Structure formats: structure tokens, C-alpha cells
Amino acid sequence: MKLVVADSAWRSLAMLTDHWSDFKTHESIVQRVDELWDAVDWLLEHPTAGQFEDNMEDLGLGHRRWIVQEIKIVYRSIGPILLVTDFFDSRQDPSRMKG
């Protein structure tokens, strides 16, 4: 599969790392981001492993989620493409999720 990361996902990841910088060391932030990318790499091989994302169901596009600690990786499998649409802190209001 080919990986495509939506602009919205890049923005979400940047917001997360900015937030984490208030209380985490640079090294721990790098470790967390590495864990997220390791999960994305794994999803490239197992794109149907995640559960369907109930909060995106109304779009009818088959969004799935894979959770790493409290971060949801929201993605879609479109033929040979794995499209990551969001990195979402699941402690937030689900209505803030990006499709």
C-alpha cells in the first residue's frame, strides 16, 4: 500500500506535539511520534485491522481508527492507498474529529 497523509492529519500532529511540549521532554515527544508512525507502518500491512470509526460513520467513507495510547489514528483504505486523515487525542470532544 501507498501512504498518503492528509494536511489535516499533519496539522493535528503538529498541534499534539505543540501541546505535549508544555509538559513532556523533547525525547519523550520524539518517542511518542515514533510510536504513531510505527503504528501507521503496521497499518500499511494490515489496513482492515482498525475498528470502523463511529464518529465518522455519517460520511459513509469507511473511516477506521487505530488507537496508540490515547491517540486515535483515523484513516481510510482506498484501494492501494492508506489515507491518514487525523491524529486525534481521544480525550477531546469527538465532534472535533476531522474527516
N, CA, C and O atoms as a Tinker XYZ file with bonds, in Angstrom:
   396  protein
     1  N      0.836000   -1.188000    0.000000    73     2
     2  CA     0.000000    0.000000    0.000000    64     1     3
     3  C      0.877000    1.246000    0.000000    63     2     4     5
     4  O      2.018000    1.236000    0.461000    81     3
     5  N      0.306000    2.305000   -0.529000    73     3     6
     6  CA     0.971000    3.607000   -0.527000    64     5     7
     7  C      0.356000    4.456000    0.583000    63     6     8     9
     8  O     -0.862000    4.464000    0.760000    81     7
     9  N      1.187000    5.160000    1.318000    73     7    10
    10  CA     0.727000    6.028000    2.399000    64     9    11
    11  C      0.514000    7.443000    1.890000    63    10    12    13
    12  O      1.373000    8.012000    1.216000    81    11
    13  N     -0.650000    8.005000    2.225000    73    11    14
    14  CA    -0.944000    9.409000    1.974000    64    13    15
    15  C     -1.428000    9.987000    3.307000    63    14    16    17
    16  O     -2.322000    9.430000    3.944000    81    15
    17  N     -0.833000   11.101000    3.718000    73    15    18
    18  CA    -1.211000   11.763000    4.965000    64    17    19
    19  C     -1.854000   13.095000    4.601000    63    18    20    21
    20  O     -1.224000   13.959000    3.991000    81    19
    21  N     -3.108000   13.244000    4.983000    73    19    22
    22  CA    -3.852000   14.477000    4.675000    64    21    23
    23  C     -3.256000   15.660000    5.432000    63    22    24    25
    24  O     -2.675000   15.504000    6.507000    81    23
    25  N     -3.413000   16.840000    4.850000    73    23    26
    26  CA    -2.956000   18.063000    5.515000    64    25    27
    27  C     -3.561000   18.188000    6.915000    63    26    28    29
    28  O     -2.898000   18.641000    7.848000    81    27
    29  N     -4.810000   17.787000    7.049000    73    27    30
    30  CA    -5.472000   17.860000    8.355000    64    29    31
    31  C     -4.762000   16.992000    9.390000    63    30    32    33
    32  O     -4.681000   17.364000   10.560000    81    31
    33  N     -4.251000   15.841000    8.968000    73    31    34
    34  CA    -3.527000   14.958000    9.891000    64    33    35
    35  C     -2.187000   15.577000   10.284000    63    34    36    37
    36  O     -1.787000   15.497000   11.446000    81    35
    37  N     -1.490000   16.193000    9.325000    73    35    38
    38  CA    -0.232000   16.871000    9.649000    64    37    39
    39  C     -0.482000   17.990000   10.654000    63    38    40    41
    40  O      0.286000   18.159000   11.601000    81    39
    41  N     -1.551000   18.751000   10.452000    73    39    42
    42  CA    -1.878000   19.839000   11.379000    64    41    43
    43  C     -2.206000   19.294000   12.766000    63    42    44    45
    44  O     -1.767000   19.849000   13.773000    81    43
    45  N     -2.973000   18.217000   12.817000    73    43    46
    46  CA    -3.320000   17.607000   14.104000    64    45    47
    47  C     -2.080000   17.124000   14.838000    63    46    48    49
    48  O     -1.947000   17.323000   16.045000    81    47
    49  N     -1.178000   16.493000   14.110000    73    47    50
    50  CA     0.053000   16.005000   14.729000    64    49    51
    51  C      0.898000   17.167000   15.244000    63    50    52    53
    52  O      1.490000   17.077000   16.320000    81    51
    53  N      0.955000   18.244000   14.489000    73    51    54
    54  CA     1.704000   19.426000   14.933000    64    53    55
    55  C      1.072000   20.019000   16.193000    63    54    56    57
    56  O      1.782000   20.431000   17.109000    81    55
    57  N     -0.247000   20.061000   16.238000    73    55    58
    58  CA    -0.934000   20.583000   17.418000    64    57    59
    59  C     -0.676000   19.691000   18.635000    63    58    60    61
    60  O     -0.475000   20.190000   19.742000    81    59
    61  N     -0.683000   18.384000   18.430000    73    59    62
    62  CA    -0.399000   17.463000   19.527000    64    61    63
    63  C      1.009000   17.665000   20.064000    63    62    64    65
    64  O      1.209000   17.764000   21.274000    81    63
    65  N      1.983000   17.725000   19.164000    73    63    66
    66  CA     3.366000   17.876000   19.632000    64    65    67
    67  C      3.560000   19.226000   20.317000    63    66    68    69
    68  O      4.325000   19.327000   21.276000    81    67
    69  N      2.880000   20.256000   19.837000    73    67    70
    70  CA     2.956000   21.555000   20.483000    64    69    71
    71  C      2.367000   21.481000   21.897000    63    70    72    73
    72  O      2.942000   22.012000   22.847000    81    71
    73  N      1.244000   20.834000   22.019000    73    71    74
    74  CA     0.612000   20.655000   23.332000    64    73    75
    75  C      1.518000   19.847000   24.261000    63    74    76    77
    76  O      1.712000   20.219000   25.419000    81    75
    77  N      2.067000   18.752000   23.760000    73    75    78
    78  CA     2.940000   17.911000   24.588000    64    77    79
    79  C      4.174000   18.669000   25.059000    63    78    80    81
    80  O      4.706000   18.382000   26.131000    81    79
    81  N      4.631000   19.631000   24.270000    73    79    82
    82  CA     5.854000   20.359000   24.634000    64    81    83
    83  C      5.686000   21.167000   25.922000    63    82    84    85
    84  O      6.673000   21.586000   26.526000    81    83
    85  N      4.434000   21.386000   26.344000    73    83    86
    86  CA     4.187000   22.097000   27.599000    64    85    87
    87  C      4.558000   21.264000   28.827000    63    86    88    89
    88  O      4.803000   21.817000   29.899000    81    87
    89  N      4.601000   19.925000   28.675000    73    87    90
    90  CA     4.830000   19.095000   29.857000    64    89    91
    91  C      5.678000   17.848000   29.604000    63    90    92    93
    92  O      5.901000   17.065000   30.527000    81    91
    93  N      6.151000   17.649000   28.379000    73    91    94
    94  CA     6.996000   16.493000   28.076000    64    93    95
    95  C      8.360000   16.958000   27.572000    63    94    96    97
    96  O      8.506000   18.065000   27.055000    81    95
    97  N      9.340000   16.096000   27.733000    73    95    98
    98  CA    10.662000   16.392000   27.197000    64    97    99
    99  C     10.656000   16.169000   25.687000    63    98   100   101
   100  O      9.805000   15.460000   25.149000    81    99
   101  N     11.617000   16.784000   25.024000    73    99   102
   102  CA    11.748000   16.603000   23.575000    64   101   103
   103  C     11.902000   15.121000   23.236000    63   102   104   105
   104  O     11.306000   14.636000   22.274000    81   103
   105  N     12.696000   14.408000   24.021000    73   103   106
   106  CA    12.938000   12.984000   23.765000    64   105   107
   107  C     11.654000   12.170000   23.876000    63   106   108   109
   108  O     11.421000   11.269000   23.070000    81   107
   109  N     10.816000   12.477000   24.871000    73   107   110
   110  CA     9.577000   11.710000   25.011000    64   109   111
   111  C      8.585000   12.042000   23.898000    63   110   112   113
   112  O      7.806000   11.182000   23.486000    81   111
   113  N      8.610000   13.276000   23.413000    73   111   114
   114  CA     7.747000   13.636000   22.277000    64   113   115
   115  C      8.191000   12.883000   21.026000    63   114   116   117
   116  O      7.363000   12.351000   20.287000    81   115
   117  N      9.482000   12.842000   20.799000    73   115   118
   118  CA    10.009000   12.104000   19.647000    64   117   119
   119  C      9.618000   10.630000   19.748000    63   118   120   121
   120  O      9.253000   10.013000   18.747000    81   119
   121  N      9.693000   10.071000   20.945000    73   119   122
   122  CA     9.314000    8.668000   21.142000    64   121   123
   123  C      7.830000    8.452000   20.836000    63   122   124   125
   124  O      7.471000    7.477000   20.178000    81   123
   125  N      6.963000    9.362000   21.313000    73   123   126
   126  CA     5.523000    9.241000   21.050000    64   125   127
   127  C      5.230000    9.318000   19.553000    63   126   128   129
   128  O      4.451000    8.523000   19.027000    81   127
   129  N      5.853000   10.274000   18.870000    73   127   130
   130  CA     5.639000   10.425000   17.429000    64   129   131
   131  C      6.146000    9.176000   16.695000    63   130   132   133
   132  O      5.496000    8.692000   15.768000    81   131
   133  N      7.289000    8.663000   17.106000    73   131   134
   134  CA     7.806000    7.421000   16.501000    64   133   135
   135  C      6.819000    6.269000   16.685000    63   134   136   137
   136  O      6.622000    5.473000   15.767000    81   135
   137  N      6.200000    6.173000   17.861000    73   135   138
   138  CA     5.202000    5.127000   18.105000    64   137   139
   139  C      4.018000    5.267000   17.153000    63   138   140   141
   140  O      3.499000    4.272000   16.647000    81   139
   141  N      3.595000    6.501000   16.912000    73   139   142
   142  CA     2.487000    6.723000   15.986000    64   141   143
   143  C      2.862000    6.295000   14.574000    63   142   144   145
   144  O      2.078000    5.624000   13.903000    81   143
   145  N      4.058000    6.677000   14.115000    73   143   146
   146  CA     4.481000    6.308000   12.764000    64   145   147
   147  C      4.721000    4.804000   12.646000    63   146   148   149
   148  O      4.479000    4.224000   11.588000    81   147
   149  N      5.193000    4.166000   13.719000    73   147   150
   150  CA     5.330000    2.704000   13.696000    64   149   151
   151  C      3.965000    2.053000   13.509000    63   150   152   153
   152  O      3.835000    1.076000   12.772000    81   151
   153  N      2.950000    2.593000   14.177000    73   151   154
   154  CA     1.591000    2.065000   14.022000    64   153   155
   155  C      1.079000    2.279000   12.602000    63   154   156   157
   156  O      0.440000    1.394000   12.032000    81   155
   157  N      1.357000    3.455000   12.025000    73   155   158
   158  CA     0.948000    3.720000   10.642000    64   157   159
   159  C      1.639000    2.733000    9.699000    63   158   160   161
   160  O      1.007000    2.198000    8.788000    81   159
   161  N      2.923000    2.492000    9.916000    73   159   162
   162  CA     3.641000    1.500000    9.095000    64   161   163
   163  C      2.982000    0.130000    9.202000    63   162   164   165
   164  O      2.838000   -0.573000    8.201000    81   163
   165  N      2.579000   -0.253000   10.420000    73   163   166
   166  CA     1.926000   -1.540000   10.615000    64   165   167
   167  C      0.582000   -1.563000    9.885000    63   166   168   169
   168  O      0.218000   -2.572000    9.282000    81   167
   169  N     -0.150000   -0.454000    9.941000    73   167   170
   170  CA    -1.445000   -0.383000    9.261000    64   169   171
   171  C     -1.314000   -0.518000    7.747000    63   170   172   173
   172  O     -2.233000   -0.992000    7.079000    81   171
   173  N     -0.176000   -0.102000    7.211000    73   171   174
   174  CA     0.047000   -0.285000    5.770000    64   173   175
   175  C     -0.018000   -1.759000    5.394000    63   174   176   177
   176  O     -0.440000   -2.102000    4.290000    81   175
   177  N      0.392000   -2.621000    6.299000    73   175   178
   178  CA     0.344000   -4.068000    6.059000    64   177   179
   179  C     -0.983000   -4.692000    6.498000    63   178   180   181
   180  O     -1.349000   -5.772000    6.035000    81   179
   181  N     -1.702000   -4.006000    7.395000    73   179   182
   182  CA    -2.939000   -4.545000    7.971000    64   181   183
   183  C     -4.033000   -3.470000    7.974000    63   182   184   185
   184  O     -4.518000   -3.098000    9.042000    81   183
   185  N     -4.423000   -2.975000    6.817000    73   183   186
   186  CA    -5.339000   -1.830000    6.765000    64   185   187
   187  C     -6.747000   -2.095000    7.298000    63   186   188   189
   188  O     -7.463000   -1.144000    7.610000    81   187
   189  N     -7.156000   -3.333000    7.411000    73   187   190
   190  CA    -8.500000   -3.619000    7.929000    64   189   191
   191  C     -8.475000   -3.960000    9.418000    63   190   192   193
   192  O     -9.490000   -4.387000    9.969000    81   191
   193  N     -7.339000   -3.779000   10.071000    73   191   194
   194  CA    -7.215000   -4.139000   11.484000    64   193   195
   195  C     -8.000000   -3.204000   12.397000    63   194   196   197
   196  O     -8.526000   -3.641000   13.421000    81   195
   197  N     -8.084000   -1.949000   12.048000    73   195   198
   198  CA    -8.760000   -0.982000   12.909000    64   197   199
   199  C    -10.267000   -1.126000   12.863000    63   198   200   201
   200  O    -10.841000   -1.613000   11.890000    81   199
   201  N    -10.892000   -0.686000   13.949000    73   199   202
   202  CA   -12.347000   -0.681000   14.000000    64   201   203
   203  C    -12.873000    0.485000   13.176000    63   202   204   205
   204  O    -12.185000    1.488000   12.992000    81   203
   205  N    -14.113000    0.344000   12.677000    73   203   206
   206  CA   -14.738000    1.468000   11.996000    64   205   207
   207  C    -14.962000    2.584000   13.010000    63   206   208   209
   208  O    -15.350000    2.328000   14.150000    81   207
   209  N    -14.717000    3.814000   12.592000    73   207   210
   210  CA   -14.844000    4.980000   13.476000    64   209   211
   211  C    -16.287000    5.452000   13.476000    63   210   212   213
   212  O    -16.769000    6.032000   12.503000    81   211
   213  N    -16.969000    5.193000   14.584000    73   211   214
   214  CA   -18.384000    5.536000   14.713000    64   213   215
   215  C    -18.645000    7.023000   14.507000    63   214   216   217
   216  O    -19.672000    7.399000   13.942000    81   215
   217  N    -17.731000    7.864000   14.958000    73   215   218
   218  CA   -17.933000    9.309000   14.863000    64   217   219
   219  C    -17.784000    9.851000   13.447000    63   218   220   221
   220  O    -18.050000   11.030000   13.211000    81   219
   221  N    -17.367000    9.019000   12.504000    73   219   222
   222  CA   -17.230000    9.440000   11.113000    64   221   223
   223  C    -18.180000    8.655000   10.207000    63   222   224   225
   224  O    -18.168000    8.817000    8.987000    81   223
   225  N    -18.992000    7.815000   10.817000    73   223   226
   226  CA   -19.876000    6.930000   10.066000    64   225   227
   227  C    -20.825000    7.677000    9.131000    63   226   228   229
   228  O    -21.146000    7.191000    8.046000    81   227
   229  N    -21.273000    8.858000    9.556000    73   227   230
   230  CA   -22.236000    9.612000    8.752000    64   229   231
   231  C    -21.660000   10.045000    7.406000    63   230   232   233
   232  O    -22.416000   10.356000    6.486000    81   231
   233  N    -20.332000   10.070000    7.275000    73   231   234
   234  CA   -19.718000   10.421000    5.987000    64   233   235
   235  C    -19.789000    9.265000    4.989000    63   234   236   237
   236  O    -19.705000    9.480000    3.780000    81   235
   237  N    -19.944000    8.044000    5.495000    73   235   238
   238  CA   -20.070000    6.880000    4.627000    64   237   239
   239  C    -18.819000    6.554000    3.830000    63   238   240   241
   240  O    -18.907000    5.976000    2.747000    81   239
   241  N    -17.658000    6.915000    4.352000    73   239   242
   242  CA   -16.410000    6.704000    3.611000    64   241   243
   243  C    -15.553000    5.583000    4.184000    63   242   244   245
   244  O    -14.460000    5.320000    3.683000    81   243
   245  N    -16.037000    4.925000    5.223000    73   243   246
   246  CA   -15.317000    3.780000    5.780000    64   245   247
   247  C    -14.112000    4.146000    6.634000    63   246   248   249
   248  O    -13.130000    3.403000    6.666000    81   247
   249  N    -14.172000    5.273000    7.321000    73   247   250
   250  CA   -13.067000    5.647000    8.213000    64   249   251
   251  C    -12.890000    4.586000    9.301000    63   250   252   253
   252  O    -13.859000    4.048000    9.836000    81   251
   253  N    -11.638000    4.306000    9.607000    73   251   254
   254  CA   -11.290000    3.379000   10.679000    64   253   255
   255  C    -10.419000    4.102000   11.686000    63   254   256   257
   256  O     -9.940000    5.209000   11.442000    81   255
   257  N    -10.223000    3.451000   12.825000    73   255   258
   258  CA    -9.349000    4.028000   13.846000    64   257   259
   259  C     -8.417000    2.950000   14.382000    63   258   260   261
   260  O     -8.765000    1.772000   14.457000    81   259
   261  N     -7.239000    3.390000   14.746000    73   259   262
   262  CA    -6.282000    2.547000   15.450000    64   261   263
   263  C     -5.753000    3.405000   16.597000    63   262   264   265
   264  O     -5.268000    4.514000   16.372000    81   263
   265  N     -5.843000    2.902000   17.807000    73   263   266
   266  CA    -5.503000    3.714000   18.965000    64   265   267
   267  C     -4.126000    3.336000   19.503000    63   266   268   269
   268  O     -3.834000    2.167000   19.757000    81   267
   269  N     -3.291000    4.361000   19.669000    73   267   270
   270  CA    -1.978000    4.226000   20.271000    64   269   271
   271  C     -2.002000    5.099000   21.520000    63   270   272   273
   272  O     -2.013000    6.327000   21.439000    81   271
   273  N     -2.010000    4.434000   22.682000    73   271   274
   274  CA    -2.248000    5.115000   23.956000    64   273   275
   275  C     -3.572000    5.859000   23.819000    63   274   276   277
   276  O     -4.600000    5.220000   23.591000    81   275
   277  N     -3.587000    7.185000   23.949000    73   275   278
   278  CA    -4.866000    7.901000   23.850000    64   277   279
   279  C     -5.073000    8.552000   22.481000    63   278   280   281
   280  O     -6.062000    9.254000   22.272000    81   279
   281  N     -4.153000    8.324000   21.556000    73   279   282
   282  CA    -4.241000    8.963000   20.238000    64   281   283
   283  C     -4.881000    8.007000   19.232000    63   282   284   285
   284  O     -4.426000    6.881000   19.034000    81   283
   285  N     -5.955000    8.497000   18.603000    73   283   286
   286  CA    -6.592000    7.743000   17.522000    64   285   287
   287  C     -5.914000    8.119000   16.216000    63   286   288   289
   288  O     -5.782000    9.299000   15.889000    81   287
   289  N     -5.496000    7.128000   15.488000    73   287   290
   290  CA    -5.072000    7.336000   14.110000    64   289   291
   291  C     -6.323000    7.054000   13.282000    63   290   292   293
   292  O     -6.798000    5.920000   13.233000    81   291
   293  N     -6.849000    8.080000   12.638000    73   291   294
   294  CA    -8.064000    7.944000   11.836000    64   293   295
   295  C     -7.618000    7.823000   10.385000    63   294   296   297
   296  O     -6.849000    8.648000    9.891000    81   295
   297  N     -8.105000    6.791000    9.707000    73   295   298
   298  CA    -7.625000    6.519000    8.355000    64   297   299
   299  C     -8.701000    5.842000    7.520000    63   298   300   301
   300  O     -9.717000    5.364000    8.025000    81   299
   301  N     -8.431000    5.823000    6.219000    73   299   302
   302  CA    -9.274000    5.117000    5.255000    64   301   303
   303  C     -8.374000    4.304000    4.347000    63   302   304   305
   304  O     -7.252000    4.702000    4.033000    81   303
   305  N     -8.877000    3.182000    3.941000    73   303   306
   306  CA    -8.191000    2.370000    2.952000    64   305   307
   307  C     -8.946000    2.554000    1.640000    63   306   308   309
   308  O    -10.126000    2.219000    1.533000    81   307
   309  N     -8.237000    3.099000    0.634000    73   307   310
   310  CA    -8.853000    3.384000   -0.663000    64   309   311
   311  C     -8.035000    2.643000   -1.714000    63   310   312   313
   312  O     -7.031000    3.155000   -2.209000    81   311
   313  N     -8.473000    1.441000   -2.046000    73   311   314
   314  CA    -7.703000    0.626000   -2.993000    64   313   315
   315  C     -6.299000    0.413000   -2.463000    63   314   316   317
   316  O     -6.127000   -0.123000   -1.368000    81   315
   317  N     -5.285000    0.825000   -3.228000    73   315   318
   318  CA    -3.900000    0.618000   -2.795000    64   317   319
   319  C     -3.364000    1.737000   -1.894000    63   318   320   321
   320  O     -2.165000    1.787000   -1.617000    81   319
   321  N     -4.249000    2.635000   -1.437000    73   319   322
   322  CA    -3.814000    3.800000   -0.657000    64   321   323
   323  C     -4.344000    3.709000    0.770000    63   322   324   325
   324  O     -5.513000    3.398000    0.997000    81   323
   325  N     -3.456000    3.987000    1.729000    73   323   326
   326  CA    -3.860000    4.182000    3.112000    64   325   327
   327  C     -3.807000    5.682000    3.355000    63   326   328   329
   328  O     -2.734000    6.285000    3.356000    81   327
   329  N     -4.975000    6.277000    3.562000    73   327   330
   330  CA    -5.090000    7.723000    3.759000    64   329   331
   331  C     -5.301000    8.005000    5.240000    63   330   332   333
   332  O     -6.350000    7.675000    5.792000    81   331
   333  N     -4.310000    8.614000    5.887000    73   331   334
   334  CA    -4.444000    9.025000    7.283000    64   333   335
   335  C     -5.060000   10.418000    7.271000    63   334   336   337
   336  O     -4.516000   11.350000    6.680000    81   335
   337  N     -6.218000   10.541000    7.943000    73   335   338
   338  CA    -6.935000   11.817000    7.929000    64   337   339
   339  C     -6.798000   12.601000    9.227000    63   338   340   341
   340  O     -7.042000   13.807000    9.249000    81   339
   341  N     -6.407000   11.926000   10.315000    73   339   342
   342  CA    -6.335000   12.640000   11.589000    64   341   343
   343  C     -5.516000   11.845000   12.600000    63   342   344   345
   344  O     -5.491000   10.615000   12.580000    81   343
   345  N     -4.851000   12.580000   13.480000    73   343   346
   346  CA    -4.275000   12.055000   14.710000    64   345   347
   347  C     -5.069000   12.776000   15.787000    63   346   348   349
   348  O     -4.921000   13.984000   15.970000    81   347
   349  N     -5.907000   12.042000   16.497000    73   347   350
   350  CA    -6.897000   12.664000   17.366000    64   349   351
   351  C     -6.722000   12.199000   18.799000    63   350   352   353
   352  O     -6.736000   11.000000   19.077000    81   351
   353  N     -6.557000   13.144000   19.704000    73   351   354
   354  CA    -6.477000   12.822000   21.127000    64   353   355
   355  C     -7.881000   12.428000   21.577000    63   354   356   357
   356  O     -8.785000   13.263000   21.597000    81   355
   357  N     -8.061000   11.179000   21.931000    73   355   358
   358  CA    -9.401000   10.657000   22.217000    64   357   359
   359  C     -9.999000   11.220000   23.506000    63   358   360   361
   360  O    -11.139000   10.904000   23.844000    81   359
   361  N     -9.248000   12.042000   24.223000    73   359   362
   362  CA    -9.803000   12.702000   25.415000    64   361   363
   363  C    -10.579000   13.961000   25.038000    63   362   364   365
   364  O    -11.206000   14.580000   25.898000    81   363
   365  N    -10.542000   14.345000   23.758000    73   363   366
   366  CA   -11.269000   15.523000   23.274000    64   365   367
   367  C    -12.710000   15.162000   22.927000    63   366   368   369
   368  O    -13.087000   13.990000   22.893000    81   367
   369  N    -13.492000   16.186000   22.674000    73   367   370
   370  CA   -14.849000   16.011000   22.190000    64   369   371
   371  C    -14.782000   15.410000   20.781000    63   370   372   373
   372  O    -14.143000   15.988000   19.902000    81   371
   373  N    -15.432000   14.258000   20.551000    73   371   374
   374  CA   -15.376000   13.601000   19.240000    64   373   375
   375  C    -15.874000   14.460000   18.082000    63   374   376   377
   376  O    -15.531000   14.190000   16.931000    81   375
   377  N    -16.664000   15.476000   18.356000    73   375   378
   378  CA   -17.175000   16.323000   17.273000    64   377   379
   379  C    -16.046000   17.126000   16.622000    63   378   380   381
   380  O    -16.249000   17.705000   15.555000    81   379
   381  N    -14.866000   17.173000   17.238000    73   379   382
   382  CA   -13.721000   17.907000   16.691000    64   381   383
   383  C    -12.918000   17.072000   15.696000    63   382   384   385
   384  O    -11.946000   17.562000   15.122000    81   383
   385  N    -13.315000   15.816000   15.487000    73   383   386
   386  CA   -12.580000   14.947000   14.590000    64   385   387
   387  C    -12.700000   15.429000   13.148000    63   386   388   389
   388  O    -13.748000   15.914000   12.722000    81   387
   389  N    -11.592000   15.284000   12.401000    73   387   390
   390  CA   -11.550000   15.724000   11.005000    64   389   391
   391  C    -11.720000   14.541000   10.074000    63   390   392   393
   392  O    -11.182000   13.463000   10.326000    81   391
   393  N    -12.458000   14.737000    9.010000    73   391   394
   394  CA   -12.644000   13.678000    8.022000    64   393   395
   395  C    -11.765000   13.916000    6.874000    63   394   396
   396  O    -11.766000   13.134000    5.923000    81   395
